[in-house]
Amino acid sequence: MKILLTGFEPFGGNKVNPSWEVASKLNGIKILDAEIIAEKLPVAFKRVISILPELISKHNPQIFIGLGLSGGRPAIMVERVAINIMDSEKPDNDGYKPEDELIIEDGPVAYFATIPVKRIIRRLRREGIPAFISNSAGTYVCNTVMYLSLHLMTKKDPKGMAGFIHLPYLPEQVLNKPQPSMSLDMMIKAIKLAIEESVKEFKGIGESAQMGDESSSLS
């Protein structure tokens, strides 16, 4: 069984991107006999649309999880929905600024994540990691990756899973600005747990009964 885990190159003046820092550290490891394959994506709309189908075809994963940076978020944010739109006032790393463009012509308006969003959040909270549902992945490249991965994985195998998780800044990224951050070790632990719960869901393994009060408000 294979997990395709993607992260992004730096963008927006950042020297590092925690999404790739996390993904690269998990490359090649196995979780519940599922091998993680990490790939770095460009922060570029057109190149992502070209590259992502090639990666999914090459690796043939059962589960796809994309990671991205959402600076200013105080916690792990598991995305619930991706929409069929590319729109940005700021250019991507290729200088491109789409306006009201479809990702897939004649594609569905939106896709819901097929990884177990609430199950992942419950597990992270049990392990002491702040995590929430996000109901908007935005309209930048992260949303494009989420939407396209769900489109491709659904066509490839209806049993396959796909989703997207946004990460906070790393501490070194906020030394001179009053923004929340999270340690790299905690982010790595969070994504390991997210993958573990996704693999369990895929294999039909039930969720732990130790749910506690964290199930009452996940968003």
BELURHU-V565611 format. One record per backbone hydrogen bond with DSSP energy under -1.0 kcal/mol. NH is the residue of the N-H (numbers start at 0). CO is the residue of the C=O. E is the energy in kcal/mol with one decimal. If there is no record, write none. Layout:
BEGIN
NH_CO_E + NH_CO_E
END
This chain:
BEGIN
2_34_-3.1 + 3_62_-2.6 + 4_36_-2.9 + 5_64_-1.9 + 6_38_-1.8 + 8_40_-1.9 + 13_10_-1.8 + 19_16_-1.0 + 20_16_-2.0 + 21_17_-2.5 + 22_18_-2.2 + 23_19_-2.8 + 27_35_-2.9 + 28_25_-1.6 + 30_33_-2.3 + 33_30_-1.4 + 34_0_-2.6 + 35_28_-2.7 + 36_2_-3.1 + 38_4_-2.0 + 40_6_-3.2 + 43_41_-1.8 + 47_43_-2.5 + 48_44_-2.1 + 49_45_-1.3 + 50_46_-3.0 + 51_47_-2.6 + 54_50_-2.1 + 55_51_-2.4 + 56_52_-2.2 + 57_53_-2.5 + 58_54_-2.6 + 59_55_-2.0 + 61_1_-2.1 + 62_1_-1.5 + 63_160_-2.2 + 64_3_-2.6 + 65_162_-2.4 + 66_5_-2.3 + 67_164_-1.7 + 69_166_-2.8 + 72_69_-2.0 + 75_129_-2.3 + 76_165_-2.4 + 77_131_-2.5 + 78_163_-2.4 + 79_133_-2.5 + 81_110_-2.6 + 83_108_-2.7 + 84_82_-2.1 + 85_100_-2.8 + 86_138_-2.1 + 87_97_-2.5 + 91_95_-2.2 + 92_42_-3.2 + 94_91_-2.1 + 100_85_-2.3 + 106_103_-2.2 + 110_81_-2.3 + 112_79_-2.7 + 113_161_-2.6 + 114_161_-1.2 + 116_114_-1.8 + 119_115_-2.5 + 120_116_-2.0 + 121_117_-2.6 + 122_118_-2.1 + 123_119_-2.5 + 124_120_-2.4 + 125_121_-2.1 + 126_122_-1.5 + 127_124_-1.6 + 128_123_-2.8 + 131_75_-2.5 + 132_217_-2.4 + 133_77_-2.3 + 143_139_-1.5 + 144_140_-2.4 + 145_141_-2.4 + 146_142_-3.0 + 147_143_-2.6 + 148_144_-2.5 + 149_145_-2.1 + 150_146_-2.4 + 151_147_-2.8 + 152_148_-2.9 + 153_149_-2.1 + 154_150_-1.7 + 155_151_-2.2 + 156_152_-2.5 + 159_156_-2.2 + 160_61_-2.3 + 162_63_-1.4 + 164_65_-2.7 + 165_76_-3.1 + 166_67_-3.1 + 172_169_-1.7 + 173_170_-1.5 + 176_173_-1.1 + 178_176_-2.2 + 181_168_-2.3 + 186_182_-2.1 + 187_183_-2.7 + 188_184_-2.3 + 189_185_-2.5 + 190_186_-2.4 + 191_187_-2.3 + 192_188_-2.3 + 193_189_-2.3 + 194_190_-2.4 + 195_191_-2.5 + 196_192_-2.6 + 197_193_-1.9 + 198_194_-2.8 + 199_195_-2.4 + 200_196_-2.3 + 201_197_-2.5 + 202_198_-2.4 + 204_199_-3.2 + 210_208_-2.2 + 215_212_-1.8
END
